[in-house]
Amino acid sequence: MSTVYGPVPSWRLGRSLGVDVVLPPKKCTFDCIYCQLGKTGIQVSKLEETRGKLVDAERVARDLDKVLERLDIETVDVVTFSGTGEPTLNLELGKIAKTVRERIGDIPLVILTNSSLFHKKYVRENLDFFDLVVAKLDAGDNATFQAINRPADSMLTISKIFDSIKMLKQTINGKIALEVMLLDSANNQITNVQGKSLKNLVNKIVQVNPDQVQLEVPYRPPSESFVKIPSLEEVKLLTRELAKYFNKSQLQVYGYQEEYGKDVKWLFHESLEKEAVELLERRPSNTTDISRSLAISIPSAIKLLKRLVKNGLVTVEAREGKKYYFIRKKPSHQCIQ
């Protein structure tokens, strides 16, 4: 499997070429209830346990070179480190980022991270190579954090994450965006859009004072069926509250802004089936996503996905009236202590 996938159409970032420094099965320090990749296959509580088990810079360089032979890089808006787990688990992250930078020139380099390892100095140093660090912050209090993000390290607290995000902000060369997943649940048992949970979350966001705030909702099928998309009014309420502290350019809200941008241009495809599967391994997608990513027509994307379903590689699930396609798999659950 290639470590490079996409480009994927991102509502926040535009045409985003993905770099996966973890690779399947999913390895993460969290087991978030809303994760689009399903439950965490390998739960990691100590970063050092992944040493030597993840991809290195040479492999990423080879994979990226192959993709750049086929893709018009001028039709890519950003290169984003994301994929099947927490990218800061890779101890070679800084070296890999430097290697990628040598090949993409001035294109912004972005990383999506759950913020769980920022308290480690060498993780913060690895993040210096990125133009934008998109750091997860879904809760403002520990009870909500434990309920939503379900960290593998039982000793990890929201206060530790909050302090380490502020520490990173003071030292990093690039910018920091907070990625906030807004969600509700059946009977409101787990929520960050109501009551004290909402108030605590707003306070934490304001105290961090990031360069940007990205408000998302779980529009793709989540790992737990009880997760619900918050109401439009709840999203508007939080947006209005944050607008007191951040200007319009600093707030990105799903459903209000879309940065899908122009089309991607491929010089040629190695294999549409292979490229679609590698994308779906990292991101469940609908037909429009596949069409935009591979630069093929909607009818062609439908035919492609039907073939993958027929061959038993892909399954389908509905969410908010849209069909999303997933890799057919049953992850084995492990925990690295």
C-alpha positions as CSV (number, residue, x, y, z in Angstrom):
1,M,0.0,0.0,0.0
2,S,1.2,3.5,-0.9
3,T,1.7,6.0,1.9
4,V,0.4,8.7,-0.4
5,Y,-3.3,8.9,-1.3
6,G,-5.8,11.3,-2.8
7,P,-5.9,14.2,-3.4
8,V,-9.1,14.3,-1.3
9,P,-11.6,17.2,-1.5
10,S,-11.5,18.9,1.9
11,W,-14.1,21.5,2.9
12,R,-11.4,23.1,5.0
13,L,-8.2,22.8,3.0
14,G,-9.2,22.4,-0.7
15,R,-7.5,19.8,-2.8
16,S,-5.5,17.9,-0.2
17,L,-2.8,15.3,-1.1
18,G,-2.6,12.9,1.8
19,V,0.5,11.4,3.4
20,D,-0.1,8.4,5.8
21,V,2.8,7.8,8.1
22,V,1.0,5.2,10.1
23,L,-0.7,2.8,7.6
24,P,-3.5,0.3,8.4
25,P,-4.5,-1.2,10.7
26,K,-5.5,2.0,12.5
27,K,-3.1,2.9,15.4
28,C,-4.1,5.7,17.6
29,T,-3.8,7.1,21.2
30,F,-7.6,7.8,21.1
31,D,-10.7,5.7,20.2
32,C,-13.0,8.7,19.5
33,I,-16.7,7.9,19.4
34,Y,-17.1,9.8,16.1
35,C,-14.1,8.5,14.1
36,Q,-15.0,7.9,10.5
37,L,-12.5,5.0,10.4
38,G,-14.3,3.0,13.0
39,K,-12.9,1.7,16.3
40,T,-9.2,1.9,16.9
41,G,-7.6,-1.4,15.9
42,I,-4.4,-0.8,17.9
43,Q,-4.6,1.5,20.9
44,V,-1.3,3.1,21.8
45,S,-0.7,4.5,25.3
46,K,3.1,5.1,25.0
47,L,4.6,6.6,21.9
48,E,7.9,4.7,22.3
49,E,6.1,1.4,21.6
50,T,5.8,2.3,17.9
51,R,9.5,2.8,17.4
52,G,10.6,1.0,14.2
53,K,7.1,-0.2,13.5
54,L,5.9,2.7,11.3
55,V,7.0,3.9,7.9
56,D,10.2,5.8,7.3
57,A,11.2,8.8,5.1
58,E,12.6,6.6,2.3
59,R,9.4,4.8,1.8
60,V,7.3,8.0,1.8
61,A,9.8,9.6,-0.7
62,R,9.5,6.6,-3.1
63,D,5.7,6.7,-2.9
64,L,5.5,10.4,-3.4
65,D,7.8,10.4,-6.3
66,K,5.6,7.8,-8.0
67,V,2.5,9.9,-7.5
68,L,4.1,13.1,-8.7
69,E,4.9,11.3,-12.0
70,R,1.2,11.0,-12.6
71,L,-0.3,14.0,-10.8
72,D,-0.2,17.7,-11.8
73,I,1.1,19.1,-8.5
74,E,-0.1,22.6,-9.5
75,T,-3.7,21.3,-9.0
76,V,-3.0,20.5,-5.3
77,D,-3.7,23.1,-2.6
78,V,-2.0,21.4,0.4
79,V,-0.2,18.3,1.3
80,T,-1.7,16.9,4.5
81,F,-0.3,14.3,7.0
82,S,-3.3,12.3,8.0
83,G,-4.6,8.8,7.5
84,T,-5.1,5.6,9.6
85,G,-4.1,6.9,13.0
86,E,-2.2,9.5,14.9
87,P,0.7,10.8,12.8
88,T,2.7,12.1,15.7
89,L,3.2,8.5,16.8
90,N,5.8,8.3,14.0
91,L,9.2,9.2,15.5
92,E,10.6,10.1,12.0
93,L,7.8,12.6,11.4
94,G,10.2,15.6,11.2
95,K,12.5,13.8,8.8
96,I,9.6,12.7,6.7
97,A,8.1,16.2,6.6
98,K,11.5,17.6,5.5
99,T,11.7,15.0,2.7
100,V,8.2,15.8,1.5
101,R,9.0,19.5,1.6
102,E,11.9,19.0,-0.8
103,R,9.5,17.6,-3.3
104,I,6.5,19.9,-3.1
105,G,8.2,23.3,-2.9
106,D,6.0,26.1,-1.6
107,I,2.8,24.1,-1.3
108,P,1.6,24.4,2.4
109,L,2.4,21.4,4.5
110,V,-0.4,20.5,7.0
111,I,-0.8,17.9,9.7
112,L,-4.0,16.7,11.4
113,T,-3.3,15.6,15.0
114,N,-5.3,14.7,18.1
115,S,-2.9,16.8,20.3
116,S,-2.3,13.9,22.7
117,L,1.5,13.9,22.4
118,F,2.3,17.6,22.4
119,H,3.7,17.3,25.9
120,K,6.7,15.5,24.5
121,K,9.4,17.9,23.4
122,Y,10.6,15.9,20.4
123,V,7.0,15.7,19.1
124,R,6.8,19.5,19.3
125,E,10.1,19.8,17.5
126,N,8.8,17.5,14.7
127,L,5.9,19.8,14.2
128,D,8.2,22.7,13.3
129,F,8.3,21.5,9.7
130,F,4.6,22.2,9.1
131,D,3.0,25.4,7.9
132,L,-0.3,24.5,9.7
133,V,-0.9,22.2,12.7
134,V,-4.6,21.3,13.0
135,A,-4.9,20.2,16.6
136,K,-7.9,18.4,18.0
137,L,-9.8,19.9,21.0
138,D,-13.2,18.4,21.4
139,A,-13.8,19.1,25.1
140,G,-13.1,21.7,27.8
141,D,-13.5,19.4,30.8
142,N,-12.1,15.9,31.7
143,A,-15.4,14.0,31.9
144,T,-16.4,15.1,28.4
145,F,-12.9,14.4,27.1
146,Q,-12.9,10.9,28.4
147,A,-16.4,10.2,27.0
148,I,-15.7,11.6,23.5
149,N,-12.0,10.8,22.9
150,R,-11.5,7.7,25.0
151,P,-7.7,8.0,25.4
152,A,-5.7,4.8,25.7
153,D,-3.6,6.4,28.4
154,S,-5.9,6.5,31.4
155,M,-3.7,9.1,33.0
156,L,-4.0,11.6,30.1
157,T,-6.2,14.6,31.1
158,I,-7.7,17.5,29.2
159,S,-5.7,19.9,31.3
160,K,-2.4,18.2,30.1
161,I,-3.6,18.5,26.5
162,F,-4.7,22.1,26.9
163,D,-1.3,23.1,28.5
164,S,0.7,21.3,25.8
165,I,-1.3,23.0,23.0
166,K,-0.5,26.4,24.6
167,M,3.2,25.3,24.9
168,L,3.3,24.4,21.2
169,K,1.7,27.7,20.2
170,Q,4.6,29.5,21.9
171,T,7.3,27.7,20.1
172,I,6.1,26.5,16.7
173,N,7.1,28.3,13.5
174,G,3.8,27.6,11.7
175,K,0.2,28.4,12.6
176,I,-2.2,26.4,14.8
177,A,-5.8,25.7,14.1
178,L,-8.1,24.0,16.6
179,E,-10.2,21.3,15.1
180,V,-13.4,20.9,17.2
181,M,-15.9,18.1,16.5
182,L,-19.3,19.2,17.6
183,L,-21.6,16.3,18.5
184,D,-24.5,15.1,20.5
185,S,-25.8,11.6,21.4
186,A,-29.0,9.7,22.1
187,N,-30.6,11.3,25.2
188,N,-27.8,13.9,25.3
189,Q,-25.7,11.6,27.5
190,I,-22.6,12.6,25.7
191,T,-22.5,16.2,24.2
192,N,-20.2,19.2,23.9
193,V,-22.9,21.5,22.5
194,Q,-25.0,21.9,25.6
195,G,-24.8,23.1,29.2
196,K,-21.5,23.1,31.1
197,S,-19.7,21.0,28.5
198,L,-20.3,23.8,25.9
199,K,-19.3,26.6,28.3
200,N,-16.1,24.7,29.3
201,L,-15.3,24.1,25.6
202,V,-15.7,27.7,24.6
203,N,-13.5,28.8,27.5
204,K,-10.7,26.5,26.5
205,I,-10.8,27.5,22.9
206,V,-10.6,31.2,23.8
207,Q,-7.8,30.6,26.2
208,V,-5.7,28.8,23.6
209,N,-6.3,31.7,21.2
210,P,-5.4,29.7,18.0
211,D,-4.8,31.3,14.6
212,Q,-8.0,29.5,13.4
213,V,-10.9,27.5,14.7
214,Q,-12.4,24.7,12.6
215,L,-15.9,23.6,13.7
216,E,-16.9,20.2,12.3
217,V,-19.9,17.8,12.7
218,P,-19.8,14.0,12.3
219,Y,-21.3,14.1,8.8
220,R,-19.7,10.7,7.9
221,P,-20.9,7.6,9.7
222,P,-19.2,7.5,13.1
223,S,-17.7,4.5,14.9
224,E,-20.5,4.6,17.5
225,S,-24.1,4.6,16.3
226,F,-25.3,6.7,19.2
227,V,-23.4,9.7,18.0
228,K,-25.7,12.4,16.6
229,I,-25.1,15.5,14.5
230,P,-26.0,18.6,16.6
231,S,-28.8,20.8,15.5
232,L,-28.2,23.8,13.2
233,E,-29.2,26.1,16.1
234,E,-26.6,24.6,18.4
235,V,-23.9,25.1,15.8
236,K,-25.0,28.7,15.2
237,L,-25.0,29.3,18.9
238,L,-21.4,28.3,19.3
239,T,-20.4,30.1,16.2
240,R,-21.9,33.3,17.5
241,E,-20.2,32.9,20.8
242,L,-16.8,32.4,19.2
243,A,-17.4,35.3,16.9
244,K,-17.0,37.5,19.9
245,Y,-13.4,36.5,20.1
246,F,-12.3,35.6,16.6
247,N,-12.8,37.4,13.3
248,K,-14.6,35.9,10.3
249,S,-11.4,34.8,8.6
250,Q,-10.4,32.8,11.7
251,L,-13.6,30.8,12.0
252,Q,-14.3,27.9,9.6
253,V,-17.7,26.2,10.1
254,Y,-18.8,23.0,8.3
255,G,-21.8,23.8,6.1
256,Y,-21.0,27.5,5.9
257,Q,-17.6,27.5,4.2
258,E,-16.5,25.1,1.5
259,E,-12.9,25.2,0.1
260,Y,-13.3,22.5,-2.5
261,G,-11.7,24.7,-5.0
262,K,-10.8,23.7,-8.6
263,D,-10.5,20.3,-10.1
264,V,-7.5,18.0,-9.6
265,K,-5.6,17.1,-12.8
266,W,-4.0,13.7,-13.3
267,L,-1.6,13.1,-16.1
268,F,-2.5,9.4,-16.1
269,H,-3.8,6.8,-13.6
270,E,-1.9,3.7,-12.5
271,S,-5.2,1.9,-11.5
272,L,-8.5,3.6,-10.6
273,E,-9.5,0.6,-8.5
274,K,-6.2,0.7,-6.5
275,E,-6.3,4.4,-6.0
276,A,-9.9,4.3,-4.9
277,V,-9.2,1.6,-2.4
278,E,-6.2,3.4,-1.0
279,L,-8.3,6.5,-0.5
280,L,-11.2,4.6,1.1
281,E,-8.7,3.0,3.6
282,R,-8.1,6.4,5.0
283,R,-11.4,8.2,4.4
284,P,-14.9,6.8,3.8
285,S,-16.2,8.7,0.7
286,N,-19.3,9.3,-1.4
287,T,-19.4,9.2,-5.2
288,T,-18.7,13.0,-5.4
289,D,-15.5,12.6,-3.2
290,I,-14.3,9.8,-5.5
291,S,-15.1,11.8,-8.6
292,R,-13.2,14.9,-7.4
293,S,-10.3,12.9,-6.1
294,L,-9.7,10.8,-9.2
295,A,-10.9,13.5,-11.7
296,I,-13.5,11.2,-13.2
297,S,-17.1,11.8,-14.0
298,I,-19.9,11.0,-11.4
299,P,-21.2,8.1,-13.6
300,S,-17.6,6.7,-13.9
301,A,-17.2,7.0,-10.1
302,I,-20.5,5.1,-9.6
303,K,-19.5,2.3,-11.9
304,L,-16.1,2.1,-10.1
305,L,-17.6,1.9,-6.7
306,K,-20.2,-0.7,-7.8
307,R,-17.3,-2.9,-9.1
308,L,-15.5,-2.6,-5.7
309,V,-18.7,-3.5,-3.9
310,K,-19.4,-6.5,-6.2
311,N,-15.8,-7.7,-5.6
312,G,-16.3,-7.6,-1.9
313,L,-13.7,-4.9,-1.2
314,V,-16.1,-2.1,-0.2
315,T,-19.3,-1.8,1.7
316,V,-21.9,1.0,1.8
317,E,-23.6,2.9,4.7
318,A,-26.0,5.8,4.6
319,R,-25.6,9.0,6.5
320,E,-27.8,12.1,6.3
321,G,-29.3,10.9,3.0
322,K,-25.9,10.2,1.4
323,K,-24.2,6.9,0.6
324,Y,-20.7,6.5,2.0
325,Y,-18.3,3.7,0.9
326,F,-16.0,1.9,3.3
327,I,-13.3,-0.7,3.0
328,R,-14.8,-4.0,4.1
329,K,-12.8,-5.0,7.2
330,K,-13.0,-6.1,10.8
331,P,-10.1,-4.6,12.8
332,S,-8.6,-6.6,15.6
333,H,-8.5,-4.6,18.8
334,Q,-5.2,-4.5,20.7
335,C,-3.7,-2.1,23.2
336,I,0.0,-1.3,23.3
337,Q,0.9,-0.4,26.9
